[in-house]
Amino acid sequence: MGYEFGPLTPGDVETVAARVAAVLEDAWQRLAAHQAAVIAAIGDNARSREVADRLAQFQAAMVDFRARVDAEALAFVSRQLPHLYEEGARAAARAAGGHFSWTLIHREALQSLASDSYADLLRRSEEQQRMAAQFYRAVRDAVRREVPQLAAGHTTALQAAKALADRLATEHQLTYVIYRNGARMPVQAWAEAATLTKSAVAYNAGTLNRCRELGVQFMEVFDGSGCGWTSHSDIDKANGTIRTVEEAAQWPISHPRCLRAFGPRPDLTNPA
């Protein structure tokens, strides 16, 4: 049994990202444990009924993983994103003057950001769910066709059962996710990277939209010394440069885990 996590509380970016990653990693490990139980049942030359029972538990763990992804994504976009957006907006107000309130421009911006972030987090989990579903279908087919023939109890059947179990374990590894581009990434890594990315975008969106309200046209960029404007390797380095509000909105970050932030420059009124 995995650890039961309490409701998500908005706060420190790193802390929340680690929490979301831990919840989804816990759910994925439960799924992997049920997969191991299915494979063990097949390897022990179990009868079809026992394998089917283990497979039903695996299916329930798949449903649980999907539910946890959905719940964490919803909690993140409904609690953490508004918190970070407001922090960014208030920081801009302190630097450029005025105060912050949830006017229409901010409510609409947050709604769009939340909707996009929620959909993106669900999309990022699709590959994990696809891999789990492939294993489920492979075992279900084996239960119908191969496992019943392995229950005779003699040496040849035991060897065949072990070979089937080994094949399933090799072809359907859930230790990490293999994406279509060949990249391998554990659930915890993509969940943490995704939430950190969306957190940075939300904070910067609050900053930039508040500056728009105040009529600020130019922003100073604060970033890693080697970070490029449109990607980490872009030769157009970002740190210390002056960009328009619209340019900044187009590239609020340039890569996952980006440290980019913006400071309003109300003293500047033209590109020169």
N, C-alpha and C positions, 0 to 999 in steps of 0.2 A: 504494500500500500504506500502510495506516495504522500508527500507532505501536502496538507491542505492550507492554501493561501487565503488570507483575508482580503477584503476589498482593496482595490488600488487607491492609494492616497496620493494626490498630486504633490509634487515637490522637486527635489534635486534631480536633474536630468539623468545623471549616471545611476542614481539609486533606482529610479523608476524603470530605466532601461534594463537594468540587471534583474529587477523583479519580474518584468514581463518575460524576459528570456528564461528565467528560472521556472516560471509557471509552465511555459510551453515545453521546455526541456523535460520537466517532470512528467507531463502528459505523454510525451514521446517515449520516454523510458518505460513507462507503464505499457505502452503499445509494444515496444521491443521485447519486454519480458513475456508478454502473452504470445508473441511470435515464437520466442524460444520454447515456450511450453508446447505449442503446436508441433514444432519440429521434433521436439523430444518424444512426443507421443507417437509420431510417425516412425521415428528411429527405433523405438522400443517394440515395433511391430504390433501397435495397439489395434484394437478393433475399430471399425469405421465409426461406431457410436462415440467412442472416447475422443477420437480425433475431431469429430463434428462438434462435440461439446467444447473442446478447447478452441476450435475455430469460432464458435459463437462468442466466446469470451474475447477473442481477438477483435471480432466485429464490434462488440460493445466498446472496446478500447478505442477503435477508430472513431466511433461516434463521440466518445468523450474528448478525443483530441480535437475534432472539429468544433465541438461546443466550447472548449477552452480557448481555442484561437479566436472564435467569434466573441466570446465574453471579454477576453483581454483586449482585443482590438477596439471593442465598443467602449470599454472603461478608459482606455488610453485616449481615444479621441474625444470623449465626453468630459473627462476630468483633467488630464494632463495638458492637452493642447490648449484649452482656454486659459489655463494657469500660465503657460509659457507665452502665449500670445499677449496676454495682459502685462506680463513682466516686460516684454519687449516694448510694448506701447508706452508703459510708464517710464521706462528708461529714456525713450525718445523725448517724452514730455519734459522730463527733468533737464535734459540736455538742451532742448530747443525752446523751452518755455511752455506755459499752459498746463493743462491737466488732462487726464484720460477718463473717458466714460464710454460705455458701450453704445455708441451711435450706430446708425444704420450701416455705414461703410464697414465697421468692425464686425457687426453681427453677420453681414452677408459674407465677408471675407472668411470668417471663422467657419461658417456653415460649409462653404466650398472646400476649405482646407480639410475639415473633418470628414466630409464625404469622400474626398480623394484619398485621404490617408487610410480610412477604413477599408475602402476597396483595394488599395495597394497591399495592405497587410494580409488581407484574405488571399489575394493573388499569390503572394509570396509563399503561402502555405500549401498551395495547390500541388506542388511537386511532391511534397511529403505525403499528401493524401493519395496521390496517384500511385506512388510506390507501394503504399500499404494496401491499396485496392488491388494492385497487380498480384501481390502475395496472396491475398484472400481468394482471388479467383483461381490462382494456380492450385492452392490446397483444396478448394472446393471441387475442382475438376479431378484432383487426385483421389479425393474421398469417394467420388462417384465411380471412377474407372480403375485406379491402381490399388488403393488401400484394401478394398475387399479381397483382392487376390493375394495380399501379403499376410493374411491372418491364419495361415495353415499351421504355423508354429515350427516348421522344420528349418534347417540351416539355410537353405537356399532362400526361403522367404525372409528370414532375418537379415541376410545379406542384402537382399533387394530392398527391404525397408530402410536399412541404413543408407544405402546408395541414394534412395529417393530423398531421405531427410537431408543428406549432404548436398544434393543438387539444389534443393529448395533454399537451403541456408546460403549457398554460394550465389545463386541467381537473385536472391531477394534480401540483400543486406540492408538493415535499417540503422546501422551505426552512424551513417551520414547520408546526406542527400546528394545524388549525382544529378546535376541539372543537364538540360539538353546541350549546353555548350561545353560540357565536360567538367565543369567546376564541381568540387566536392565541399560541402559545407554542413556542419552540424546545425540542428535546429536552434540551439542556443545562440550560435554565432549570427545567423541571419535575423533572428528576432531582436537581438541587441542592436545590430547595425541598423535595422529598419526603424526602430524606435528612436535611436539617436539622430538619424537623418531627419525624421519627421519633427523631432523636437527642435532641431536647429532651424528648420524651415518655419515652424510656427513662431518662434521667438523673433526671427528676422521679419516675418510678415507683419507682426505687431509693430515693430519699429518703423518699418517703411510706410505702412498705412497711416500711422500717426503723423509721420513727417509730411505725407501728402496733405493731410488735413491742415497742417500748420503752414503749408505753402513752401516747405523746404524743397529745393530742387536738387541739391547735391549731397552725397554721402561720402564720408571717409571710410575706407575699408580696413578692417583689422582681421588679419589672417596669419596663417603660418608663413614663415619667411620664404619657403620654397613653393608655396601653393599657387598654381596657375588660376586664371580667371574662370575658364570654362571647364577645366579638368586639372587634376593635380600636376600633370606634366605640361600644361599649356605654358609657352614661353612668355605669355603676357601675365606677369606676376601681379597678384592682387593686393598684397599687403601695402598699406600706406598710400594707395592710389585714391583718386577722386573719381566717383562714378555718379551718373544721374540716378535719381530714384527709380526710373524705369529700367535702367540697366541693372541696378541692384535687384529689382524685383524679378528680372529674367534669370539671374544667377544668384539666388540667395545662398546657395552653397555650390561647390563644384565636384564633390565626391562624398561617399559615405564617411561618417565620422569627421566631417569638415568642421573646423573651428571658426569659420567666418562669422563676423558680426559687423554691424555698421554704426557709425556715429554721425548724427546730423551735422551739416555745415551750413547753418542759416546765413553765415557771413559771406557765402559765395553766391553770386548771382549770374555768372556766365562761365562757360567751359574754360576760358583762359585762366 
